[in-house]
Amino acid sequence: MRVTNRMLGEGFLINLRKNLRNMQRIQNQLSTGKEVYRPSDDPFKVARAMTLETAIGRNVQFERNMEDSLGWVENNDSVLEAAGEVLGRVRELLLAAANDTQGSAEHKAIEAEVRQLVTSLAEIGNSNYDGRYVLGGQKTTEPPFRIDGDGMLTYDGDTGSLNRELLPGVSMAINVTGAQFLGDPEATDDSNMAVTLNRILEALGSLSGGGAGNPDSGELGGELLKNLDVHIENMLNLRTGNGARQKRLETLLQRNGDETLGMQELLSKTEDIDFAEKIMQ
């Protein structure tokens, strides 16, 4: 075949354009730091990168859910701990009042302190996290506890659970409700902590001479003490269950972070360039 000057010129221009296209592709890669500039460069890598980016974005959202849930659960523990300390103090006063050496003045002082402790329980029960009341069930915008006209602790919340999605198809109830806190807020017997506390106040009022009925310090150290111990144990059980949720959340958060880091490394290997190699090219 006869090679003409025109053929040489056209071959030179074809190769020059090819080299310029390669130069443009490499310069685009250097300027973006990415291996693929548009989907047509490598459809497989683009599809893989998009899948990884979607999964990473989903994990980031789950991480936010877990962190919010963990903060809520940690707040639950603080509330339950404070309530347990108040009930422990009521128990100490109950034992002191059951001592036959106490007079009406001492019983009156103990009654006044117990009444303040009941008010403290209402304040603790109205604790909030991020502007939401933690013990109100699904009614998180209004204080769930109050002291009614008779001085009795009253619950106005509901029994609903606050569920958070932590992984695809995996959710967890992160709240402790005021109903669990009281034992049974609808009951009129000692299964309701508010009833037990009210009975304690009535007994103390009788012993101090301010209430009706036959004063009997034995009731304070007997049935009422036993019923109060049941509610203290309930508070400990709630803390145990809450602690198990906290541990699970911490484990899930660590696992989610490790998984996200692994996907970010894989995404980097998929779409990021080797700068030294591209500069050489």
C-alpha positions as semicolon CSV with decimal commas, in nm:
position;residue;x (nm);y (nm);z (nm)
1;M;0,000;0,000;0,000
2;R;0,129;0,342;-0,097
3;V;0,169;0,576;0,203
4;T;0,100;0,935;0,113
5;N;0,165;1,256;0,300
6;R;-0,209;1,295;0,348
7;M;-0,231;0,956;0,517
8;L;0,058;1,050;0,746
9;G;-0,112;1,378;0,837
10;E;-0,446;1,213;0,906
11;G;-0,278;0,944;1,118
12;F;-0,094;1,210;1,312
13;L;-0,417;1,403;1,377
14;I;-0,606;1,086;1,482
15;N;-0,335;0,996;1,732
16;L;-0,310;1,354;1,852
17;R;-0,686;1,368;1,919
18;K;-0,666;1,034;2,098
19;N;-0,384;1,158;2,319
20;L;-0,571;1,481;2,389
21;R;-0,880;1,281;2,493
22;N;-0,665;1,071;2,726
23;M;-0,502;1,388;2,861
24;Q;-0,846;1,540;2,924
25;R;-0,965;1,223;3,099
26;I;-0,661;1,215;3,328
27;Q;-0,682;1,588;3,400
28;N;-1,050;1,546;3,493
29;Q;-0,951;1,261;3,723
30;L;-0,680;1,474;3,886
31;S;-0,913;1,770;3,932
32;T;-1,199;1,563;4,080
33;G;-0,991;1,302;4,258
34;K;-1,227;1,039;4,116
35;E;-1,155;0,751;3,882
36;V;-1,475;0,794;3,682
37;Y;-1,581;1,134;3,550
38;R;-1,912;1,021;3,395
39;P;-2,106;0,691;3,396
40;S;-1,989;0,598;3,049
41;D;-1,628;0,588;3,171
42;D;-1,694;0,271;3,373
43;P;-2,062;0,174;3,426
44;F;-1,972;-0,106;3,673
45;K;-1,770;0,123;3,901
46;V;-2,035;0,395;3,887
47;A;-2,311;0,149;3,984
48;R;-2,099;0,008;4,266
49;A;-2,010;0,357;4,394
50;M;-2,375;0,465;4,391
51;T;-2,476;0,154;4,586
52;L;-2,205;0,217;4,845
53;E;-2,295;0,587;4,879
54;T;-2,661;0,494;4,937
55;A;-2,563;0,238;5,203
56;I;-2,330;0,487;5,374
57;G;-2,602;0,754;5,379
58;R;-2,845;0,505;5,533
59;N;-2,590;0,409;5,799
60;V;-2,527;0,775;5,882
61;Q;-2,902;0,820;5,946
62;F;-2,910;0,507;6,161
63;E;-2,613;0,644;6,355
64;R;-2,811;0,961;6,429
65;N;-3,104;0,747;6,548
66;M;-2,875;0,544;6,772
67;E;-2,707;0,850;6,922
68;D;-3,044;1,014;6,995
69;S;-3,174;0,687;7,143
70;L;-2,861;0,646;7,355
71;G;-2,900;0,999;7,494
72;W;-3,264;0,925;7,578
73;V;-3,177;0,596;7,749
74;E;-2,896;0,756;7,950
75;N;-3,143;1,022;8,063
76;N;-3,385;0,744;8,166
77;D;-3,116;0,600;8,391
78;S;-3,058;0,935;8,561
79;V;-3,433;0,974;8,623
80;L;-3,471;0,622;8,764
81;E;-3,162;0,664;8,980
82;A;-3,295;0,988;9,128
83;A;-3,637;0,832;9,191
84;G;-3,473;0,533;9,358
85;E;-3,282;0,764;9,591
86;V;-3,605;0,944;9,686
87;L;-3,781;0,615;9,760
88;G;-3,478;0,505;9,962
89;R;-3,509;0,819;10,173
90;V;-3,883;0,754;10,221
91;R;-3,793;0,405;10,341
92;E;-3,548;0,546;10,596
93;L;-3,815;0,783;10,727
94;L;-4,066;0,500;10,739
95;L;-3,834;0,295;10,958
96;A;-3,772;0,596;11,182
97;A;-4,146;0,663;11,215
98;A;-4,211;0,299;11,301
99;N;-3,992;0,338;11,611
100;D;-4,223;0,355;11,916
101;T;-3,992;0,608;12,081
102;Q;-4,095;0,877;11,829
103;G;-4,348;1,134;11,944
104;S;-4,616;1,324;11,756
105;A;-4,377;1,613;11,683
106;E;-4,126;1,378;11,521
107;H;-4,400;1,207;11,319
108;K;-4,524;1,547;11,202
109;A;-4,174;1,642;11,085
110;I;-4,139;1,306;10,906
111;E;-4,478;1,355;10,740
112;A;-4,372;1,699;10,614
113;E;-4,051;1,558;10,466
114;V;-4,229;1,265;10,301
115;R;-4,478;1,508;10,149
116;Q;-4,187;1,705;10,002
117;L;-4,034;1,382;9,872
118;V;-4,359;1,295;9,693
119;T;-4,342;1,638;9,527
120;S;-3,982;1,562;9,431
121;L;-4,096;1,239;9,264
122;A;-4,339;1,441;9,051
123;E;-4,059;1,679;8,954
124;I;-3,827;1,388;8,870
125;G;-4,108;1,225;8,669
126;N;-4,139;1,546;8,466
127;S;-3,776;1,534;8,356
128;N;-3,725;1,605;7,987
129;Y;-3,469;1,529;7,719
130;D;-3,431;1,757;7,419
131;G;-3,756;1,931;7,511
132;R;-3,956;1,605;7,540
133;Y;-4,087;1,454;7,864
134;V;-3,921;1,116;7,899
135;L;-4,181;0,936;8,115
136;G;-4,497;1,052;7,939
137;G;-4,518;0,762;7,695
138;Q;-4,613;0,904;7,355
139;K;-4,744;1,224;7,518
140;T;-4,406;1,393;7,527
141;T;-4,516;1,756;7,504
142;E;-4,696;1,788;7,840
143;P;-4,574;1,716;8,196
144;P;-4,692;1,362;8,278
145;F;-4,694;1,398;8,660
146;R;-4,868;1,635;8,899
147;I;-4,977;1,656;9,262
148;D;-5,355;1,667;9,280
149;G;-5,569;1,859;9,528
150;D;-5,539;1,578;9,784
151;G;-5,161;1,584;9,767
152;M;-5,151;1,255;9,573
153;L;-4,905;1,180;9,292
154;T;-5,102;1,157;8,965
155;Y;-4,999;1,037;8,618
156;D;-5,148;1,204;8,308
157;G;-4,934;1,035;8,042
158;D;-5,006;0,716;7,846
159;T;-4,851;0,370;7,812
160;G;-4,725;0,413;7,456
161;S;-4,375;0,313;7,348
162;L;-4,132;0,538;7,160
163;N;-3,974;0,316;6,894
164;R;-3,659;0,402;6,700
165;E;-3,541;0,221;6,386
166;L;-3,179;0,128;6,448
167;L;-3,113;-0,104;6,153
168;P;-3,321;-0,217;5,854
169;G;-3,615;-0,399;6,010
170;V;-3,478;-0,357;6,364
171;S;-3,643;-0,116;6,607
172;M;-3,630;-0,063;6,984
173;A;-3,856;0,096;7,244
174;I;-3,630;0,351;7,414
175;N;-3,861;0,493;7,680
176;V;-3,977;0,404;8,029
177;T;-4,334;0,515;8,084
178;G;-4,478;0,673;8,393
179;A;-4,713;0,375;8,414
180;Q;-4,412;0,146;8,459
181;F;-4,267;0,402;8,700
182;L;-4,574;0,387;8,926
183;G;-4,636;0,015;8,883
184;D;-5,004;0,045;8,791
185;P;-5,134;0,402;8,781
186;E;-5,494;0,286;8,733
187;A;-5,496;0,064;9,043
188;T;-5,652;0,176;9,369
189;D;-5,445;-0,061;9,582
190;D;-5,076;-0,076;9,671
191;S;-4,974;-0,197;9,326
192;N;-4,990;0,177;9,250
193;M;-4,692;0,354;9,409
194;A;-4,898;0,672;9,447
195;V;-5,150;0,483;9,662
196;T;-4,871;0,344;9,883
197;L;-4,722;0,689;9,933
198;N;-5,064;0,835;10,011
199;R;-5,128;0,563;10,269
200;I;-4,790;0,638;10,427
201;L;-4,883;1,006;10,457
202;E;-5,221;0,917;10,608
203;A;-5,055;0,688;10,865
204;L;-4,802;0,954;10,956
205;G;-5,083;1,210;10,987
206;S;-5,261;0,982;11,231
207;L;-4,947;0,934;11,438
208;S;-4,885;1,308;11,451
209;G;-5,242;1,369;11,568
210;G;-5,355;1,534;11,249
211;G;-5,550;1,249;11,096
212;A;-5,839;1,020;11,170
213;G;-5,818;0,656;11,276
214;N;-5,620;0,466;11,532
215;P;-5,251;0,560;11,526
216;D;-5,042;0,249;11,468
217;S;-4,668;0,273;11,402
218;G;-4,659;-0,103;11,339
219;E;-4,834;-0,054;11,004
220;L;-4,550;0,173;10,888
221;G;-4,285;-0,087;10,966
222;G;-4,498;-0,376;10,841
223;E;-4,737;-0,372;10,546
224;L;-4,650;-0,023;10,417
225;L;-4,277;-0,091;10,436
226;K;-4,328;-0,418;10,248
227;N;-4,531;-0,245;9,978
228;L;-4,274;0,033;9,945
229;D;-3,999;-0,228;9,904
230;V;-4,193;-0,372;9,609
231;H;-4,184;-0,032;9,436
232;I;-3,815;0,013;9,514
233;E;-3,749;-0,328;9,357
234;N;-3,958;-0,225;9,055
235;M;-3,740;0,084;9,014
236;L;-3,427;-0,135;9,023
237;N;-3,577;-0,370;8,764
238;L;-3,656;-0,075;8,536
239;R;-3,295;0,043;8,568
240;T;-3,171;-0,308;8,484
241;G;-3,385;-0,324;8,169
242;N;-3,283;0,027;8,073
243;G;-2,916;-0,064;8,124
244;A;-2,956;-0,362;7,890
245;R;-3,097;-0,129;7,622
246;Q;-2,807;0,110;7,676
247;K;-2,554;-0,171;7,632
248;R;-2,726;-0,291;7,316
249;L;-2,729;0,061;7,172
250;E;-2,358;0,107;7,245
251;T;-2,283;-0,225;7,071
252;L;-2,498;-0,135;6,769
253;L;-2,339;0,209;6,747
254;Q;-1,989;0,057;6,745
255;R;-2,090;-0,203;6,488
256;N;-2,256;0,060;6,267
257;G;-1,944;0,279;6,282
258;D;-1,718;-0,012;6,186
259;E;-1,950;-0,105;5,898
260;T;-1,962;0,253;5,772
261;L;-1,584;0,282;5,786
262;G;-1,547;-0,042;5,589
263;M;-1,785;0,081;5,318
264;Q;-1,606;0,417;5,300
265;E;-1,275;0,238;5,245
266;L;-1,433;0,022;4,973
267;L;-1,586;0,330;4,811
268;S;-1,246;0,499;4,814
269;K;-1,087;0,199;4,643
270;T;-1,367;0,201;4,388
271;E;-1,372;0,565;4,283
272;D;-1,063;0,745;4,419
273;I;-0,749;0,778;4,208
274;D;-0,383;0,719;4,282
275;F;-0,249;1,074;4,237
276;A;0,113;0,966;4,180
277;E;0,006;0,722;3,910
278;K;-0,213;0,979;3,733
279;I;0,060;1,243;3,743
280;M;0,298;0,993;3,580
281;Q;0,037;0,917;3,316
